[in-house]
Amino acid sequence: MTYIAKPKLHHPSLQKNAVGYTRRDYEGKVSTLCAGCGHDSISAAIVQACWQLDIAPHRVAKLSGIGCSSKTPDYFLGASHGFNTVHGRMPSVLTGANLANRELLYLGVSGDGDSASIGLGQFAHAMRRGVRMVYIVENNGVYGLTKGQFSATADRGSVAKKGAVNADAAIDLVGMALQLGASYVARSFSGDKAQLVPLIEGAIRHGGAAFIDVISPCVAFNNHAGSTRSYDHVREHNEAVNRIDFIDLAPEQQAIGDEAVITVPQADGTLMRLRRMKSDYDPTDRIAAMNQVQALAAAGEIATGLLYVDPQARDMHQGLNTVATPLNALGERELCPGAAVLEKINAGLR
């Protein structure tokens, strides 16, 4: 339970990363989610990604809304900044924090109810504005805190645990993110750590709005025959379009003559290597990505992997042309330059 503190003492043999932290330093409180919940696997993947990328925990700001998924930031990066917002409002609160201090790494965790229902408008504007963040939706297709009703992402025709059939069309957050302008769009499965950890690493290093839809089965209400969000269904219908081989510093890269490998530059100067699973798939073509996702969905398959990435991504600060210094660090001289400067600005607007 969360009131039971994890031991602060670490075994001296635990491996440390380049900034002196062990993997245990990236953990949080003890999870109160159901045993076997896919959300706990996502938390473990975030811990692994941040540790491998040598990110100091205090340089991370994690935000969430309401729901089972939004409880999970309590279970990782216990030494980072955290804010649990009201239902569906995580993106706007994160946008404000990002405007005030652009130097932090922003990690937004949400769920299918939190983002695809009450927070749908918030999700849309964060994507179209290019807020630099890692936006993770832990998608299980149900409202787990209120006894398993269908969420807005549940597929039409899927069957609830008690036999009800969903008659409504599903909202595809991946399709929306692609259409709205997100510059890094991926989908993964909580049961595939080998795929999910590199996708999170790539999102952290990306220079714009990075969105990852993670199918995360609810073991209490949506892990049965007839559900399209169960462990068995996702494993049987998972169609990976690519795999991230590695992300490393650009000067250390070695050219490899493999037509199946795509090299994508990142905003921080690193290079991402993608290994194609489908020979004709181009993850830098937004239209092709949208068509591929729709084609696989029509065939009953779930497209996973890095679906789209823009190597020349721009974020909100570039669009607004804000100063490099975080706004919360500006002093009176910069914020109140005097009447003469104000008059000059006003004259330029006439």
MIBA-167649 format. One record per residue: residue in one letter; x, y, z of N, C-alpha, C, CB in turn. Coordinates in steps of 0.02 Angstrom, whole numbers, padded with zeros to 5 digits, always signed. Each point is the difference from the previous one (the first is absolute). Glycine has a CB too. Layout:
residues N
AXYZXYZXYZXYZ
...
end
This chain:
residues 350
M+00042-00059+00000-00042+00059+00000+00044+00062+00000-00092-00062+00061
T+00064+00120-00083+00041+00060-00007+00024+00028+00067-00064+00025-00103
Y+00032-00044+00157+00024+00024+00065+00060-00040+00025-00116+00038+00026
I+00132-00093-00060+00058-00040+00017+00059+00025-00040-00071-00102+00027
A+00119+00131+00007+00058+00030-00034+00049-00054-00023-00013+00105+00068
K+00040-00096-00127+00052-00045-00023+00065+00016+00037-00056-00012-00114
P+00098-00037+00127+00063+00013+00035+00043+00049-00039-00005-00114+00051
K+00034+00163-00016+00043+00049-00033+00071-00026-00009-00070+00090+00049
L+00088-00141-00011+00067-00028-00006+00004-00044-00063+00015+00003+00125
H+00038+00007-00164+00011-00039-00060+00061-00043+00008-00054+00089-00069
H+00051-00148+00040+00058-00044+00003+00059+00033-00037-00075-00103+00007
P+00134+00102+00022+00057+00034-00032+00020-00027-00068+00040+00023+00113
S-00063-00083-00130+00018-00029-00064-00047+00021-00057+00048-00096+00062
L-00101+00134-00047-00046+00022-00052+00035+00045-00050-00096-00009+00080
Q+00084-00004-00144+00033+00039-00053-00027+00071-00001+00017-00104-00067
K+00028+00152+00056-00019+00071-00004+00008+00024-00072+00035+00019+00119
N-00076+00030-00138+00006+00028-00067+00051+00058+00000-00120-00033-00026
A+00123+00069-00029+00052+00052-00007-00010+00058+00048+00010-00032-00118
V-00070+00042+00145-00011+00056+00047-00003-00025+00072-00061+00062-00089
G+00081-00125+00100+00009-00025+00068-00061-00030+00033+00085+00083+00008
Y-00137-00100-00046-00060-00028+00029-00007-00074-00018-00055+00113-00005
T+00027-00152+00052-00018-00069-00015-00072+00000-00027+00079-00045+00090
R-00098-00012-00117-00068-00005-00026-00051+00010+00056+00040-00078-00089
R-00024+00058+00149-00045+00008+00057-00015+00073+00014+00046-00105+00048
D+00001+00149-00065-00010+00072+00012-00055+00029-00044+00120+00008+00033
Y-00140-00045-00084-00052+00024-00046-00069-00030+00016+00088+00014-00088
E-00091-00053+00140-00064-00030+00019-00040+00049+00045+00052-00115-00008
G-00115+00098+00020-00043+00040+00043-00027-00042+00057-00030+00073-00096
K-00032-00060+00114-00032-00036+00054-00024-00069-00023-00034+00109+00053
V+00012-00149-00006-00026-00067-00017-00068+00008-00035+00061-00052+00099
S-00070+00018-00154-00061+00005-00040-00060-00029+00037+00068-00005-00104
T-00126+00038+00096-00062-00025+00027-00046-00027-00055+00010+00081+00095
L+00016-00086-00156-00041-00025-00056-00007-00076+00006+00039+00094-00073
C-00087-00121+00036-00012-00072+00002+00062-00038-00022-00122+00019-00023
A+00134-00076+00053+00057-00042-00020-00008-00021-00073+00013-00042+00118
G+00038+00054-00158-00002-00016-00070-00022+00057-00044-00023-00115+00033
C+00006+00173-00004-00021+00058-00040+00056+00021-00047-00077+00037+00093
G+00059-00024-00156+00050+00021-00049+00031+00066+00017-00061-00063-00085
H+00026+00105+00124+00027+00066+00017+00066-00005+00038-00117+00044+00003
D+00122-00096+00040+00062-00008+00039+00059-00016-00046-00067-00040+00098
S+00054+00004-00153+00053-00014-00048+00022+00064-00035-00046-00116-00017
I-00001+00162+00004+00018+00064-00030+00043+00041+00047-00106-00002-00068
S+00088+00002+00132+00041+00035+00050+00071-00027+00001-00102+00021+00069
A+00108-00087-00073+00067-00031-00001+00039+00020-00062-00046-00097+00066
A+00011+00103-00123+00033+00021-00062+00024+00071+00004-00072-00079-00064
I+00033+00124+00096+00021+00069+00009+00061+00004+00044-00118+00038-00014
V+00117-00077+00068+00058-00003+00045+00063-00022-00038-00076-00026+00097
Q+00069-00026-00137+00057-00027-00037+00025+00051-00051-00045-00115+00015
A+00000+00149-00050+00020+00048-00051+00037+00059+00031-00098-00034-00070
C+00072+00061+00124+00032+00058+00032+00068-00018+00029-00113+00047+00026
W+00118-00107+00002+00065-00021+00027+00051-00010-00056-00060-00056+00096
Q+00040+00026-00150+00046-00013-00055+00022+00065-00034-00055-00111-00017
L+00012+00162+00017+00017+00063-00032+00037+00048+00047-00099-00014-00074
D+00114-00009+00135+00039+00040+00048-00035+00066+00016+00105-00052-00044
I-00171+00049+00053-00039+00060+00017-00003+00008+00075-00068-00011-00106
A+00089+00068+00131-00005+00014+00072-00074+00007+00018+00114+00057+00002
P-00139-00095+00047-00072+00001+00015-00028+00069+00015+00015-00113+00044
H+00025+00157-00013-00027+00066+00018-00007+00046-00061+00053-00013+00112
R-00031-00009-00171-00009+00039-00061-00064-00020-00037+00124+00011-00009
V-00165-00054+00039-00061-00025-00031-00061+00029+00036+00058-00106-00035
A-00108+00127-00004-00065+00019+00027-00052-00048-00028+00034+00124+00011
K-00067-00160+00032-00050-00049-00021-00069+00024+00021+00084-00095+00010
L-00131+00093-00058-00068+00024+00013-00050-00052-00023+00038+00119-00013
S-00097-00119+00045-00052-00048-00018-00068+00029+00015+00078-00096+00023
G-00130+00059-00042-00068+00023+00011-00035-00043+00053-00004+00041-00118
I-00048-00077+00098-00038-00042+00046-00009-00069-00032-00061+00101+00049
G+00062-00153-00009-00010-00068-00025+00055-00046+00025-00058+00045-00101
C+00051-00110+00086+00052-00047+00020+00068+00020-00029-00086-00091+00005
S+00086+00111-00068+00062+00020-00033+00032+00060+00034-00044-00044-00107
S+00003+00091+00129+00025+00062+00029+00026-00009+00071-00078+00061-00072
K+00067-00121+00101+00030-00015+00065+00073-00021-00008-00113-00035+00042
T+00131+00011-00103+00065-00032-00008+00061+00046+00010-00057-00076-00077
P+00053+00142+00064+00060+00041+00014+00024-00003+00072-00037+00074-00090
D-00006-00097+00135+00021-00009+00070+00046-00060+00007-00107+00052+00038
Y+00109-00094-00090+00037-00063+00005+00067+00002-00037-00108-00058+00010
F+00126+00115-00039+00066+00006-00031+00028+00071+00011-00032-00086-00087
L+00097+00092+00083+00034+00065+00007-00024+00038+00062+00013+00005-00125
G-00004-00037+00182-00023+00030+00062+00035+00065+00018-00026-00114+00038
A+00085+00126-00066+00037+00061+00016-00011+00056-00051+00085-00071+00055
S-00133+00062-00101-00012+00051-00051-00057+00045+00023+00040-00078-00091
H-00052+00132+00052-00058+00043+00013-00063-00036-00023+00071+00105-00014
G-00126-00095+00049-00062-00033-00019-00061+00043+00012+00055-00108+00026
F-00106+00100-00069-00062+00037+00009-00057-00043-00028+00060+00113-00008
N-00108-00129+00051-00059-00037-00020-00057+00050-00011+00037-00105+00064
T-00057+00115-00127-00049+00052-00016-00071-00028+00007+00082+00055-00078
V-00131-00015+00059-00069-00025-00001-00012-00040-00064-00039+00099+00070
H-00019-00130-00074-00014-00048-00054+00005+00032-00069-00074-00062+00079
G+00120+00036-00120+00006+00023-00069+00040+00063-00011-00106-00054-00017
R+00131+00085+00070+00033+00065-00006+00075-00002+00002-00100+00048+00051
M+00130-00107-00051+00072-00006+00002+00035+00040-00056-00015-00112+00051
P-00007+00109-00115+00037+00034-00053+00005+00075+00010-00038-00089-00076
S-00016+00122+00099+00003+00073+00007+00044+00020+00059-00115+00008-00050
V+00113-00046+00105+00043+00016+00056+00073-00011-00020-00091-00033+00081
L+00104-00021-00117+00068-00012-00024+00023+00054-00048-00019-00123+00014
T-00026+00147-00057+00018+00054-00047+00022+00062+00038-00082-00046-00083
G+00045+00064+00136+00018+00058+00040+00067-00009+00034-00119+00023+00017
A+00132-00083+00010+00064-00013+00033+00057+00003-00051-00058-00071+00085
N+00046+00044-00145+00051+00001-00052+00016+00071-00021-00039-00113-00039
L-00012+00156+00034+00012+00070-00018+00043+00035+00053-00109+00002-00062
A+00097-00018+00125+00037+00033+00054+00071-00025+00006-00107+00014+00060
N+00118-00079-00070+00068-00028+00007+00011-00053-00053-00002+00023+00124
R+00034-00003-00178+00012-00045-00056+00058-00048+00012-00045+00089-00073
E+00080-00083+00128+00060-00040+00012-00016-00069+00030+00062+00105+00016
L-00123-00115+00008-00018-00065+00027-00023-00047-00055-00032+00055+00108
L+00037-00120-00095-00027-00051-00044-00071-00014+00024+00114-00052-00023
Y-00163+00062-00021-00071-00006+00019-00027-00068-00022-00014+00125-00008
L-00013-00161+00057-00028-00066-00012-00073+00000+00022+00113-00055+00017
G-00158+00050-00065-00072+00000+00014-00027-00071-00006-00011+00118-00041
V-00021-00143+00094-00029-00067+00000-00075+00006+00006+00105-00049+00052
S-00141+00016-00097-00072+00005-00002-00030-00068-00017+00007+00123-00034
G-00072-00125+00030-00034-00062-00018-00049+00012-00056+00012-00041+00116
D-00045-00012-00139-00046+00007-00055-00063+00039+00020+00043-00108-00046
G-00064+00103+00108-00056+00041+00023+00022+00072+00010-00051-00101+00054
D+00109+00110-00024+00027+00066+00015+00015+00041-00063+00048-00047+00106
S-00025+00013-00159+00020+00036-00061-00051-00004-00056+00116-00022+00031
A-00153-00032-00036-00045-00009-00058-00072+00020+00015+00073-00092-00037
S-00088+00109+00100-00068+00022+00017+00003+00072+00025-00035-00118+00028
I+00039+00127+00037-00004+00068+00028+00060+00043-00020-00064-00047+00096
G+00121+00015-00111+00059+00038-00017+00017+00002-00074+00041-00029+00110
L-00089+00011-00153+00015-00005-00072+00022+00067-00028-00084-00092-00009
G+00051+00146+00027+00020+00066-00024+00069+00020+00025-00120+00032-00005
Q+00134-00049+00068+00066+00015+00028+00055-00037-00038-00053+00019+00114
F+00041-00082-00128+00047-00041-00038+00013+00031-00068-00039-00103+00060
A-00015+00123-00094+00006+00027-00068+00043+00062-00002-00112-00046-00026
H+00102+00092+00073+00037+00063-00002+00074-00009+00019-00106+00060+00027
A+00120-00107+00018+00070-00013+00017+00037-00027-00061-00032-00024+00119
M-00001-00019-00159+00032-00027-00059+00010+00053-00054-00051-00111+00026
R+00000+00151-00039+00005+00049-00055+00047+00057+00017-00116-00029-00033
R+00125+00044+00098+00046+00053+00019+00072-00023+00003-00092+00051+00065
G+00103-00116-00069+00068-00025+00002+00033+00007+00067+00008+00027-00118
V-00046-00035+00172+00029+00004+00067+00052-00055+00007-00107+00050+00049
R+00168-00032-00031+00053-00050+00006-00013-00041+00064+00083+00073-00063
M-00103-00134+00053-00019-00043+00055+00000-00073-00024-00069+00092+00053
V+00070-00138-00005-00013-00070-00014-00070-00014+00026+00124-00034+00007
Y-00171+00024-00052-00071-00011+00018-00014-00074-00007-00034+00117-00038
I+00025-00151+00094-00013-00072+00001-00072-00013+00020+00121-00024+00027
V-00159-00011-00069-00067-00021+00018+00002-00075+00015-00053+00090-00072
E+00033-00108+00132-00004-00070+00020-00071-00023-00016+00088+00013+00093
N-00094-00047-00149-00065-00012-00033-00025-00070+00013+00031+00083-00088
N-00084-00089+00129-00028-00068+00013-00072-00007-00024+00076-00009+00098
G-00105+00063-00125-00067-00005-00030-00058-00001+00049+00054-00059-00089
V-00040+00067+00154-00054-00001+00050+00014+00052+00054-00020-00123-00021
Y-00033+00137+00059+00007+00042+00060+00011-00046+00060-00073+00093-00050
G+00136-00105+00066+00016-00049+00052-00020+00021+00070+00092-00035-00071
L-00095+00101+00084-00018+00023+00067-00075+00000+00013+00102+00070-00002
T-00142-00076-00052-00072+00000+00008-00032-00063-00027+00001+00125-00008
K+00035-00180+00015-00026-00068-00012-00006-00022-00072-00060+00017+00103
G+00101+00011-00147+00010-00030-00065-00046+00019-00057+00042-00088+00064
Q-00073+00148-00062-00038+00021-00059+00047+00012-00058-00088+00053+00074
F+00062-00058-00136+00041+00013-00059+00025+00072+00001-00065-00086-00065
S+00126+00097+00045+00025+00068-00009-00007+00018-00073+00082-00012+00096
A-00063+00074-00113-00008+00024-00069+00048-00033-00049-00038+00108+00047
T+00089-00143-00022+00047-00034-00045-00018-00073-00012+00088+00079+00039
A-00140-00104-00006-00020-00070-00009-00024-00012-00071-00031-00008+00122
D+00054-00045-00152-00019-00016-00069-00074-00018-00005+00118-00038-00023
R-00148+00059-00032-00070-00021-00013-00003-00076-00008-00025+00112-00056
G-00022-00142+00091-00007-00072-00002+00035-00037+00055-00011+00012-00120
S+00054+00022+00158+00034-00032+00056-00051-00017+00054+00108+00061-00027
V-00094-00114+00064-00047-00026+00050+00025+00014+00070-00037-00089-00081
A-00006+00115+00124+00018+00014+00069+00001-00065+00040-00050+00115-00009
K+00078-00111+00068+00007-00059+00042-00068-00032+00016+00103+00050+00049
K-00156-00009-00043-00066-00026+00016-00043-00011-00062+00007+00058+00108
G+00023-00052-00168-00035-00019-00061-00026+00056-00044-00029-00098+00061
A+00030+00160-00036-00024+00056-00041+00046+00010-00060-00049+00055+00103
V+00020-00035-00160+00038+00011-00061+00003+00075-00013-00036-00112-00047
N+00095+00137+00032+00009+00071-00013-00025+00017-00071+00100+00004+00079
A-00148+00042-00083-00030+00019-00064+00030+00064-00029-00104-00056+00036
D+00148+00089+00001+00027+00065-00021+00067-00008-00036-00060+00054+00095
A+00073-00008-00142+00065+00000-00033+00054+00023+00048-00056+00024-00111
A+00115-00050+00103+00056+00016+00045+00035+00064-00022+00015-00122+00024
I+00009+00160+00024+00044+00057-00013+00071-00026-00003-00079+00082+00057
D+00113-00071-00113+00069-00022-00008+00046+00058+00015-00034-00087-00087
L+00064+00088+00146+00043+00055+00020+00063+00005-00043-00044-00012+00116
V+00068-00045-00141+00057+00002-00046-00017+00037-00064+00041-00109+00048
G-00099+00093-00077-00022+00034-00060-00010+00074+00011-00055-00104-00036
M+00028+00122+00095-00009+00071+00016+00066+00035+00008-00108-00028+00055
A+00155-00003-00021+00066+00030+00010+00035+00013-00066+00009-00057+00111
L-00015+00010-00157+00029+00009-00066-00032+00058-00038+00025-00123-00003
Q-00091+00127+00007-00036+00052-00036+00012+00069+00031-00086-00084-00032
L+00093+00087+00097+00005+00064+00036+00069+00031-00002-00091-00040+00073
G+00142+00001-00094+00066+00028-00008+00053-00023+00049-00058+00095-00043
A+00044-00147+00083+00052-00027+00044+00060-00021-00043-00087-00038+00085
S+00147+00051-00061+00059-00014-00040+00035-00066+00018+00014+00123-00011
Y-00040-00159+00060+00025-00067+00018-00061-00039+00023+00118+00042+00034
V-00137-00093-00072-00060-00038+00016+00017-00075+00000-00074+00090-00051
A+00057-00123+00105+00017-00071+00006-00057-00036+00036+00124+00025+00002
R-00126-00091-00012-00045-00042+00038+00039-00062+00023-00102+00041-00066
S+00087-00063+00126+00034-00060+00025-00048-00038+00045+00112+00057-00007
F-00086-00109+00038-00038-00046+00041+00037-00007+00066-00047-00063-00101
S+00011+00068+00156+00033-00002+00066+00037-00065+00011-00088+00075+00044
G+00068-00128-00080+00033-00065+00008+00061-00009-00044-00109-00045+00030
D+00129+00098-00066+00058-00004-00045+00052+00051+00022-00072-00039-00096
K+00109+00024+00148+00050+00047+00027+00055+00015-00049-00026-00043+00113
A+00045-00007-00153+00054+00010-00049-00018+00053-00051+00034-00118+00015
Q-00098+00125-00031-00022+00052-00046-00015+00066+00036-00048-00089-00074
L+00017+00085+00133-00024+00060+00034+00057+00044+00027-00102-00063+00029
V+00152+00033+00002+00054+00041+00029+00035+00043-00052+00017-00089+00086
P+00005+00063-00143+00030+00043-00051-00047+00054-00027+00072-00096-00030
L-00136+00080+00025-00048+00051-00023-00004+00058+00050-00066-00090-00059
I+00067+00075+00123+00000+00053+00051+00065+00039-00003-00075-00069+00074
E+00131+00035-00083+00064+00035-00007-00001+00047-00059+00059-00098+00052
G-00085+00076-00108-00004+00042-00059-00045+00061+00012+00020-00100-00071
A-00075+00090+00107-00046+00055+00015+00033+00051+00045-00097-00078-00013
I+00136+00055+00062+00034+00045+00046+00050+00044-00038-00014-00083+00093
R+00048+00056-00141+00050+00037-00037-00029+00041-00058+00081-00087+00031
H-00144+00078-00044-00031+00035-00057-00009+00074+00016-00059-00106-00033
G+00059+00147-00019-00003+00073+00009-00068+00031-00003+00111+00000-00046
G-00164-00039+00046-00067+00028-00005-00051-00039+00039+00030+00043-00111
A-00092-00043+00087-00054-00037+00033+00006-00074-00016-00076+00102-00005
A+00091-00143+00055+00008-00071-00009-00057-00037+00034+00125+00013-00005
F-00161-00054-00033-00058-00035+00025+00010-00075-00006-00074+00097-00031
I+00062-00134+00085+00004-00073-00001-00065-00029+00028+00127+00004+00013
D-00162-00042-00054-00060-00035+00021+00021-00070+00020-00076+00069-00077
V+00069-00087+00141+00021-00066+00024-00061-00041+00019+00110+00048+00041
I-00122-00101-00077-00055-00045+00016+00018-00037+00064-00034-00013-00123
S-00007+00022+00174+00017-00024+00067-00060-00037+00030+00082+00095+00017
P-00085-00162-00026-00060-00037+00020-00019+00009+00074+00030-00082-00087
C-00096+00089+00098-00027+00004+00068-00018-00072+00022-00045+00119-00019
V+00083-00145+00066-00010-00070+00020-00065-00010+00038+00123-00014+00006
A-00152+00068+00020-00063-00006+00038-00061-00001-00044+00056+00057+00095
F-00056-00016-00149-00061+00009-00039+00007-00010-00075-00033+00078+00087
N+00094-00085-00113+00006-00002-00074+00055-00047-00023-00041+00117-00004
N+00044-00176+00034+00051-00048-00019-00033-00068-00012+00089+00063+00065
H-00139-00064-00107-00040-00060-00012-00012-00009-00074-00055+00012+00113
A+00029-00070-00132-00018-00012-00070-00053+00049-00023+00029-00122+00012
G-00019+00152-00070-00047+00050-00024+00026+00071+00008-00092-00078+00027
S+00142+00086+00017+00030+00066+00008+00057+00009-00050-00031+00000+00122
T+00036+00060-00151+00055+00014-00046+00057+00035+00036-00081+00008-00095
R+00077-00004+00162+00054+00029+00041+00027-00051+00049-00052+00113-00012
S+00042-00177-00001+00025-00052+00044+00071-00019-00019-00116-00043+00017
Y+00151+00011+00028+00069-00021-00014+00002-00047-00061+00028+00012+00122
D-00073-00061-00124+00000-00049-00055-00015+00033-00067-00035-00089+00081
H-00015+00133-00082-00019+00032-00064+00057+00042-00027-00121+00000+00036
V+00152+00041+00007+00053+00044-00024+00060-00040-00024-00038+00089+00079
R+00056-00141-00043+00056-00042-00022-00013-00033-00067+00028-00021+00120
E-00090+00002-00132-00017-00035-00063-00008+00048-00059-00056-00087+00068
H+00043+00152-00055-00014+00047-00054+00050+00057-00003-00119-00029+00012
N+00175+00022+00023+00051+00052+00000+00039-00001-00065+00009-00008+00126
E-00009+00063-00163+00036+00005-00064+00051+00057+00006-00101-00045-00066
A+00163+00028+00084+00052+00050+00008+00025+00024-00068+00034-00052+00110
V-00033+00118-00120+00023+00027-00064+00076+00012+00000-00112+00053-00017
N+00142-00047+00077+00072+00010+00005+00022-00013+00072-00002+00084-00095
R+00067-00083+00105+00030-00005+00066+00055+00052+00006-00028-00124+00008
I+00033+00158+00049+00056+00046+00011+00059-00042+00023-00077+00097+00030
D+00131-00097-00071+00059-00038+00019+00038+00033+00057+00008-00040-00118
F+00007+00104+00110+00034+00036+00053-00002+00075-00014+00075-00098+00022
I-00066+00137+00031+00004+00072-00005+00064+00020+00038-00128+00017-00008
D+00174+00015-00025+00063+00016+00032+00025+00067-00025+00027-00122+00013
L+00031+00143+00012+00029+00064-00021+00022-00004-00072+00036+00024+00117
A-00050+00029-00155+00014+00000-00071+00073-00015-00018-00091+00081-00011
P+00141-00053+00045+00069-00013-00019+00020-00073+00007+00026+00115+00034
E-00063-00153+00006+00018-00069+00012-00031-00049-00050+00012+00029+00119
Q-00055-00004-00163-00035-00044-00046+00047-00025-00055-00107+00062+00024
Q+00095-00123-00045+00037-00030-00055-00050-00016-00056+00088-00048+00079
A-00069+00065-00140-00044-00014-00056-00006-00075-00011+00033+00109-00053
I-00093-00131+00039-00010-00071-00014-00040-00006-00065+00002-00029+00124
G+00020-00015-00166-00031-00007-00066-00059-00047+00002+00108+00022-00052
D-00162-00001+00080-00059-00042+00006-00060+00041-00023+00050-00068+00096
E-00081+00049-00151-00056+00038-00027-00060-00002+00047+00041-00025-00114
A-00042-00023+00160-00057-00005+00045+00007+00047+00060-00013-00118-00035
V+00069+00154+00040+00011+00045+00056-00008+00072-00022+00079-00083+00051
I-00118+00122-00013-00010+00071-00013+00033+00039+00056-00110-00022-00061
T+00151+00072+00045+00032+00042+00049-00037+00067+00002+00112-00057-00018
V-00135+00075+00078-00039+00062+00008+00035+00045+00050-00107-00062-00025
P+00130+00122+00004+00030+00048+00047-00051+00024+00051+00082+00036-00089
Q-00059-00022+00150-00043+00026+00053+00019+00071+00017-00015-00115+00045
A-00030+00150-00010+00010+00071+00015+00061+00012+00043-00123+00016-00009
D+00142-00064+00051+00057+00011+00045+00066-00022-00031-00078-00016+00096
G+00080+00002-00161+00061-00019-00033+00013-00074-00003+00044+00106+00036
T-00088-00146-00007+00009-00073-00002-00031-00028-00064+00000-00005+00127
L+00015-00058-00139-00029-00035-00057-00041-00059+00024+00097+00036-00073
M-00154-00045+00043-00042-00058+00015+00004-00048-00058-00078+00070+00071
R+00087-00134-00056+00002-00052-00051-00064-00042+00004+00127-00002+00003
L-00164+00001-00058-00060-00040-00003+00010-00059-00048-00070+00102+00026
R+00052-00161-00004+00004-00058-00044-00070-00016-00025+00100-00045+00063
R-00108+00047-00129-00066-00011-00031-00024-00072+00013+00027+00086-00089
M-00090-00092+00105-00032-00065+00002-00042-00009-00063-00002+00001+00127
K-00019+00055-00156-00035+00000-00064+00044+00041-00049-00117-00010+00054
S+00138-00021-00107+00050+00030-00044-00022+00065-00032+00041-00114-00022
D-00107+00122+00013-00025+00060-00034-00024+00054+00048-00032-00072-00094
Y+00047+00065+00158-00026+00048+00049+00051+00056+00013-00067-00091+00053
D+00045+00154-00061+00043+00058+00011-00027+00039+00060+00030+00006-00123
P+00003-00008+00182-00026+00033+00059+00007+00076-00001+00028-00102+00062
T+00003+00130-00114+00005+00073-00006-00054+00029-00045+00123-00010+00019
D-00167-00032-00045-00054+00022-00044-00066-00003+00039+00062-00042-00104
R-00088+00100+00123-00060+00003+00042-00061-00032-00034+00045+00104+00053
I-00054-00090-00117-00058-00027-00037+00005-00076-00005-00009+00108-00065
A+00070-00132+00050+00009-00073-00005-00013-00033+00067+00084+00017-00091
A-00064+00016+00145-00011-00028+00067-00074-00006+00015+00109+00048+00038
M-00147+00005-00055-00072-00001+00011-00033-00055-00040+00003+00123+00022
N+00018-00131-00085-00029-00053-00043+00017-00069+00027+00008+00077-00098
Q+00054-00087+00121+00021-00065+00024-00038-00020+00063+00113+00020-00049
V-00121+00028+00095-00037-00014+00061-00072-00020-00015+00074+00081+00062
Q-00106-00044-00109-00069-00014-00018-00006-00067-00036-00022+00123-00007
A+00070-00138-00037-00003-00063-00037+00007-00061+00046+00049+00059-00098
L-00004-00054+00146+00009-00056+00047-00061-00007+00045+00125+00018-00002
A-00154+00040+00023-00059-00003+00042-00058-00033-00037+00038+00103+00061
A-00045-00087-00124-00054-00030-00041+00009-00076-00006-00011+00108-00064
A+00074-00130+00067+00014-00072-00004-00002-00034+00068+00070+00024-00100
G-00087+00015+00152-00004-00029+00067+00066-00004+00036-00096-00063-00040
E+00147+00096+00014+00066+00000+00031+00013+00065+00037+00042-00077-00091
I+00005+00075+00138+00017+00059+00040+00071+00021-00019-00076-00037+00096
A+00082+00095-00128+00066+00025-00020+00038+00025+00060-00044+00031-00113
T+00104-00058+00125+00042+00023+00055+00069+00018-00026-00064-00073+00081
G+00101+00108-00039+00067+00024-00019-00002+00076-00006+00025-00108-00061
L+00028+00136+00033+00002+00072-00013-00036+00013-00065+00109+00015+00063
L-00169+00012-00059-00043+00007-00058+00018+00062-00041-00091-00059+00062
Y+00113+00113-00028+00019+00061-00035+00049+00040+00041-00111+00003-00057
V+00161+00026+00024+00047+00045+00033+00020+00055-00050+00042-00093+00076
D-00041+00154-00052+00021+00057-00040+00070+00021+00022-00120+00039-00015
P+00172-00051-00026+00068+00017+00020+00011+00075+00010+00038-00101-00062
Q-00080+00143+00032+00006+00073+00008-00056+00027+00044+00055+00008-00114
A-00071-00043+00167-00055+00021+00043+00013+00067+00032-00025-00120+00021
R-00029+00160-00015+00002+00064+00036-00046-00006+00060+00024+00065-00107
D-00005-00031+00161-00043-00002+00059-00034+00068+00011+00075-00087+00051
M-00115+00091+00001-00040+00059+00013+00044+00062+00010-00087-00073+00051
H+00144+00066-00017+00043+00058+00012+00028+00028-00065+00029-00048+00112
Q-00012+00005-00159+00023+00024-00065-00056+00037-00037+00083-00095-00005
G-00143+00068+00010-00057+00032-00033-00015+00068+00030-00045-00112-00025
L+00053+00119+00090-00015+00064+00034+00061+00046+00002-00085-00059+00068
N+00143+00032-00089+00062+00040+00000+00016+00027+00070-00021+00031-00120
T+00015-00074+00170+00017+00021+00068+00076+00000+00009-00110-00047+00042
V+00132+00081+00010+00071+00005+00014+00026-00067+00027-00011+00123+00024
A+00076-00134-00030+00029-00063+00022-00002-00008+00076+00074+00002-00100
T-00071+00054+00135-00003-00002+00073-00071-00018+00022+00092+00086+00009
P-00100-00134+00037-00068-00016+00024-00035+00063+00025+00038-00116+00031
L-00103+00122-00047-00037+00060+00018-00001+00011+00075-00070-00015-00102
N+00070-00039+00141-00002+00008+00073+00067+00022+00029-00089-00087+00004
A+00140+00092-00046+00066+00023+00023+00015+00072-00021+00039-00118-00005
L-00084+00149-00033+00011+00069-00022-00011+00048+00058-00036-00031-00116
G+00078+00082+00119-00004+00050+00053-00040+00060-00019+00108-00040+00040
E-00110+00089+00005-00040+00061-00012+00025+00039-00060-00024+00005+00123
R+00091-00004-00132+00028+00038-00056-00026-00026-00067+00102+00023+00068
E-00107-00090-00075-00023-00029-00063-00076+00006-00007+00097-00080+00003
L-00133+00073+00052-00073+00001-00003-00028+00071-00003+00000-00107+00062
C+00035+00155-00034-00023+00070+00001+00056+00045-00027-00077-00023+00100
P+00088+00024-00166+00057+00036-00029-00008+00076+00000+00020-00100-00069
G-00078+00126+00086-00009+00072+00003-00047+00027-00053+00113+00006+00047
A-00133+00058-00038-00049+00031-00043+00025+00009-00072-00044+00058+00099
A+00109-00043-00108+00026+00011-00067-00004-00063-00042+00077+00087+00046
V-00060-00144-00017-00004-00064-00036-00072-00017-00016+00106-00039+00056
L-00151+00050-00008-00070-00014-00011-00029+00043-00056-00011-00032+00121
E+00031+00095-00123-00023+00045-00054+00024-00024-00067+00000+00095+00080
K+00061-00120-00084+00028-00025-00062-00039-00062-00024+00114+00044+00033
I-00131-00087+00015-00039-00060-00017-00069+00020-00026+00062-00066+00087
N-00094+00112-00053-00067+00023-00020+00002+00033-00069-00031+00016+00121
A+00084+00022-00134+00006+00033-00066+00005-00051-00056+00056+00096+00055
G-00023-00152-00041+00007-00051-00050-00065-00037-00015+00116-00012+00035
L-00166+00020+00008-00064-00033-00010-00052+00045-00032+00026-00070+00098
R-00009+00133-00109-00049+00047-00029-00003-00008-00075+00022+00081+00093
end
